[in-house]
Amino acid sequence: MLTVLITPLYNLFVFLLSVVPGGSAGLAIIALTLLMRIVLYPLFASSIRTQMGMQAMQGEMDAVNKKYKDDTEALTRARIELMRRYKVRPLSAVFALIVQFGLLISLYWALFREGFPTINQTLLYSFVHAPSAVNTAFFGLNLLAPRDLLLAVLVAATQWAAIYLTLKRTNTGPVAPEQAQVRRLQSGFMLWSMPVLIGVISFSFPGAVGLYFVVTNLFSVLQEWIIRRHFKIQIN
């Protein structure tokens, strides 16, 4: 999978480097990240539709589990019908995460395992031309240097905002008291541990990785804004 992704991503990145002002690697990374997220939006929308569908059908699912608790076959049919009505595709969320993780690894490999900022001409397609110069400085940030504390804090802050909005959307609806306590613990763990983890990762890697995370997180915040205003589950 990574081999299939690395060469196209590398060529797209080099092409963007050749068209952005001054051969700015920062602008090229931002453009590449936005392009990837826009292309993958339908996949993430399907994942979000599944999350919202599971939330909306929870009450009916509890009733079905209670009604058919002694009839496994009828319970399976009823669950499948509920998932069809609410357009729930359980594997979509997992697939979205796998694709995003694969793209991140491929992007890192394409940029930093191929001697960037030196352009590997042997990997370029015939219609892609290397820029005359590559600028790896971006608003005082060295995209090739790790351990930028300010960037790591910015990554953690934007990650926190993205997770907060997601949890605010998904953690709704009545649940039993014991389930509510588990939900609070899980939400608190995700809300505070994940931003710290991603911030530490970005601190350890070159600044280009942190810039990718910031742009991705800001896009996720925008995505949540769109979902809150325009996205509704259609129940047939």
C-alpha positions as CSV (number, residue, x, y, z in Angstrom):
1,M,0.0,0.0,0.0
2,L,2.7,2.4,1.0
3,T,4.7,1.8,-2.2
4,V,1.6,2.6,-4.3
5,L,1.0,5.9,-2.3
6,I,4.6,7.2,-2.0
7,T,5.4,7.9,-5.6
8,P,2.2,9.7,-6.5
9,L,2.4,11.8,-3.3
10,Y,6.0,12.6,-3.9
11,N,5.2,13.7,-7.5
12,L,2.2,15.8,-6.3
13,F,4.3,17.4,-3.6
14,V,7.1,18.3,-6.1
15,F,4.5,19.7,-8.5
16,L,3.1,21.9,-5.8
17,L,6.6,23.0,-4.9
18,S,7.1,24.1,-8.5
19,V,3.9,26.2,-8.6
20,V,3.7,27.8,-5.1
21,P,5.5,31.2,-4.6
22,G,9.2,30.9,-3.9
23,G,9.2,27.1,-3.8
24,S,7.8,27.3,-0.3
25,A,7.7,23.8,1.2
26,G,5.4,25.1,3.9
27,L,2.8,26.3,1.4
28,A,3.2,23.0,-0.6
29,I,2.6,20.9,2.5
30,I,-0.5,22.9,3.4
31,A,-1.8,22.6,-0.2
32,L,-1.1,18.9,-0.3
33,T,-2.7,18.3,3.1
34,L,-5.9,20.2,2.0
35,L,-6.0,18.3,-1.3
36,M,-5.8,14.9,0.5
37,R,-8.5,15.8,3.0
38,I,-10.8,17.1,0.3
39,V,-10.4,14.0,-1.8
40,L,-11.0,11.8,1.3
41,Y,-14.0,13.8,2.5
42,P,-16.6,11.3,1.3
43,L,-14.8,8.6,3.2
44,F,-14.8,10.6,6.4
45,A,-18.4,11.7,5.8
46,S,-19.4,8.1,5.7
47,S,-17.5,7.4,8.9
48,I,-19.3,10.4,10.6
49,R,-22.7,9.2,9.2
50,T,-22.1,5.9,10.8
51,Q,-21.2,7.5,14.2
52,M,-24.3,9.6,14.1
53,G,-26.5,6.7,13.0
54,M,-25.3,4.5,15.8
55,Q,-26.1,7.3,18.2
56,A,-29.5,7.9,16.8
57,M,-30.5,4.2,16.8
58,Q,-29.2,3.4,20.3
59,G,-32.6,3.5,21.9
60,E,-34.2,1.2,19.3
61,M,-31.1,-1.1,19.5
62,D,-31.6,-1.4,23.2
63,A,-35.3,-2.3,22.7
64,V,-34.4,-4.8,20.0
65,N,-31.7,-6.4,22.2
66,K,-34.3,-6.8,25.0
67,K,-37.1,-8.0,22.7
68,Y,-35.0,-10.7,20.9
69,K,-32.6,-11.6,23.7
70,D,-33.6,-15.3,23.4
71,D,-33.7,-15.5,19.6
72,T,-30.3,-15.0,18.1
73,E,-31.5,-15.2,14.4
74,A,-34.3,-12.6,14.9
75,L,-31.9,-10.4,16.8
76,T,-29.4,-10.4,14.0
77,R,-32.1,-9.6,11.4
78,A,-33.4,-6.8,13.5
79,R,-29.9,-5.3,14.0
80,I,-29.2,-5.5,10.3
81,E,-32.5,-3.7,9.5
82,L,-31.7,-1.0,12.0
83,M,-28.2,-0.4,10.5
84,R,-29.7,-0.3,7.0
85,R,-32.3,2.3,8.0
86,Y,-29.8,4.5,9.8
87,K,-27.1,4.0,7.1
88,V,-24.6,2.5,9.5
89,R,-21.5,1.0,8.0
90,P,-19.4,-0.3,11.0
91,L,-16.2,-0.7,9.0
92,S,-16.2,2.8,7.5
93,A,-14.7,4.5,10.6
94,V,-11.9,1.9,10.8
95,F,-11.1,2.2,7.1
96,A,-11.0,6.0,7.3
97,L,-8.4,5.7,10.1
98,I,-6.3,3.2,8.2
99,V,-6.3,5.3,5.1
100,Q,-5.4,8.5,7.0
101,F,-2.6,6.7,8.9
102,G,-1.3,5.2,5.6
103,L,-1.2,8.6,3.9
104,L,0.7,10.1,6.9
105,I,3.4,7.4,6.8
106,S,3.6,7.7,3.0
107,L,3.9,11.5,3.1
108,Y,6.6,11.3,5.7
109,W,8.5,8.6,3.8
110,A,8.2,10.5,0.5
111,L,9.6,13.7,2.0
112,F,12.2,12.5,4.4
113,R,13.4,9.2,3.1
114,E,14.1,10.6,-0.4
115,G,16.7,13.2,0.7
116,F,14.4,16.2,0.8
117,P,15.0,19.1,0.1
118,T,17.1,17.5,-2.7
119,I,14.6,16.3,-5.3
120,N,15.0,12.6,-6.4
121,Q,14.6,13.0,-10.1
122,T,14.3,9.2,-10.6
123,L,11.0,9.2,-8.9
124,L,9.4,12.0,-11.0
125,Y,6.9,11.4,-13.7
126,S,7.8,12.7,-17.1
127,F,5.4,15.7,-16.8
128,V,6.6,16.7,-13.3
129,H,9.6,19.1,-13.2
130,A,11.6,19.9,-10.1
131,P,11.5,23.5,-8.8
132,S,14.6,25.6,-9.3
133,A,14.8,26.2,-5.5
134,V,13.2,24.8,-2.4
135,N,12.5,27.0,0.6
136,T,12.2,25.0,3.8
137,A,11.7,28.0,6.1
138,F,8.1,28.9,6.9
139,F,7.2,31.8,9.2
140,G,10.4,31.3,11.2
141,L,9.9,27.5,11.3
142,N,12.5,25.2,9.9
143,L,10.5,22.4,8.4
144,L,13.4,20.0,8.5
145,A,14.3,20.5,12.2
146,P,12.6,18.7,15.0
147,R,12.0,19.9,18.6
148,D,10.0,23.0,17.9
149,L,8.1,23.6,21.2
150,L,5.8,26.3,19.9
151,L,4.7,24.1,17.0
152,A,4.2,21.2,19.3
153,V,1.9,23.3,21.5
154,L,0.0,24.5,18.5
155,V,-0.5,20.9,17.3
156,A,-1.7,19.8,20.8
157,A,-4.1,22.8,21.0
158,T,-5.7,22.2,17.6
159,Q,-5.9,18.5,18.3
160,W,-7.7,19.3,21.5
161,A,-10.2,21.5,19.6
162,A,-10.9,18.9,17.0
163,I,-11.5,16.2,19.6
164,Y,-13.6,18.5,21.8
165,L,-15.9,19.3,18.9
166,T,-16.2,15.6,18.0
167,L,-17.0,14.5,21.5
168,K,-19.5,17.3,21.9
169,R,-21.3,15.9,18.8
170,T,-21.1,12.3,19.7
171,N,-21.6,12.3,23.5
172,T,-25.3,13.2,23.5
173,G,-28.4,11.2,24.3
174,P,-29.6,9.5,27.5
175,V,-27.6,6.6,28.8
176,A,-27.6,4.6,32.0
177,P,-25.7,6.1,35.0
178,E,-23.0,3.4,34.8
179,Q,-22.6,4.0,31.1
180,A,-22.5,7.7,31.6
181,Q,-19.6,7.3,34.0
182,V,-17.7,5.1,31.5
183,R,-18.4,7.7,28.8
184,R,-17.0,10.5,30.9
185,L,-13.8,8.5,31.6
186,Q,-13.3,7.6,28.0
187,S,-14.0,11.2,26.8
188,G,-11.7,12.7,29.4
189,F,-8.9,10.3,28.4
190,M,-9.3,11.1,24.7
191,L,-9.6,14.8,25.2
192,W,-6.4,15.2,27.2
193,S,-4.2,12.2,26.4
194,M,-4.4,12.3,22.6
195,P,-3.4,16.0,22.2
196,V,-0.4,15.4,24.5
197,L,0.6,12.3,22.6
198,I,0.3,14.0,19.1
199,G,2.1,17.0,20.5
200,V,5.0,14.9,21.7
201,I,5.1,13.1,18.4
202,S,5.3,16.3,16.4
203,F,8.0,17.6,18.8
204,S,10.1,14.6,18.0
205,F,9.7,14.8,14.2
206,P,10.7,17.5,11.7
207,G,8.5,20.6,11.7
208,A,6.9,19.5,8.4
209,V,5.1,16.8,10.3
210,G,3.8,19.3,12.9
211,L,2.6,21.6,10.1
212,Y,0.7,18.6,8.6
213,F,-1.0,17.9,11.9
214,V,-2.0,21.6,12.4
215,V,-3.6,21.8,9.0
216,T,-5.3,18.5,9.4
217,N,-6.7,19.5,12.8
218,L,-8.0,22.8,11.5
219,F,-9.6,21.0,8.6
220,S,-11.3,18.7,11.1
221,V,-12.6,21.7,13.0
222,L,-14.0,23.1,9.8
223,Q,-15.5,19.7,8.9
224,E,-17.3,19.6,12.3
225,W,-18.7,23.1,11.6
226,I,-20.1,21.9,8.3
227,I,-21.6,18.8,9.8
228,R,-23.3,20.6,12.6
229,R,-25.1,22.9,10.1
230,H,-25.7,20.8,7.0
231,F,-25.4,17.1,7.9
232,K,-28.6,15.2,8.8
233,I,-29.2,11.4,8.9
234,Q,-31.9,10.4,6.5
235,I,-34.1,7.6,7.8
236,N,-36.0,5.7,5.1
